């Protein structure tokens, strides 16, 4: 089939590479978001999908949206059989969804209808889900509401972060996508309608969410720490300093919420509303991510028993 691929981040690029490696279809064009400023110099950088497409001599298009008739006509002129959409970051209007002969399909990082929306990977971990997966679905005008073509499942481990689950789902997604395309090409696909009554929404992650409320149970805070790794990273304040929490484990020690209740050369334990968190990897202001022995080697006077973490300052 003649395929248009639309995607932007690394997760999408992994799927584009999977299609190229399979070699079963012709990728006639890649759509991706416009180059964005990044890094300290705010230099315009191409997306991972754009970089990969150009390396493979695939024409790249970067419309701001599809409201312009010229952008709509440009896509029509490609005469594609199908459009594959993976974390593109733009809503596709019906006029675009209807262009390819077989429509548009999407690779979604959750077990739909659970976690429709922008941040399904993070929200599944934050909610304490035990299972996630990939769904290849036919796109319609709704938000992740289309019929499901292929589903692949995986467990969410107790130490799972958004980063590790992202990698699991990317590994699942490539063969699932290739399977869906094969079934569509030979007219053997069996679409399954979603049960809207089971749906829930996964809104985009904001930095303010990552500020820890130590009144919450340790298990809930741990889920947030893992969900917000590698972005935006759970954080807390210690006096006028912002500390980022990259990794921690739940313990059953009790104390006043936010207080450090145990501290030595290798350990920092913080009481929560129920239970406590043993910190494992943190980041001090302007510094690198360090394990606790390295932190205590130089900043033990910051983390004494009785010192209190706060939750009223926005992470920065």
Buried (B, 14 or more C-beta within 10 A) or exposed (E): BBBBBBBBBBBBBBBBBBBBEBEEBEBBBBBBBEEEEEEEEEEEEBBBBBBBBEEEEBEBBBBEEBEEEEBBEBBBEBEBBBBBBBBBBBEBEEEBBEBBEBBBBBBBBBBBBBBBBBBBBBBBBBBBBEEBBBBBBBBBEEEBBBBBBBBBEBEBEEEBBBEBBBBBBBBBBBBBBBBBBBBBBEEEBEEEEBEEEEBEBBEEBEBEBBBBBBEBBBEBBBBBBBBBBEEBBBBBBBEEEBBBBBBBBBBEBEBEBBBBBBBEEEBBBBBBBBBBBBBBBBBBEEEEEBBBEBBBEEBEEBBEEEBBBEBEBEBE
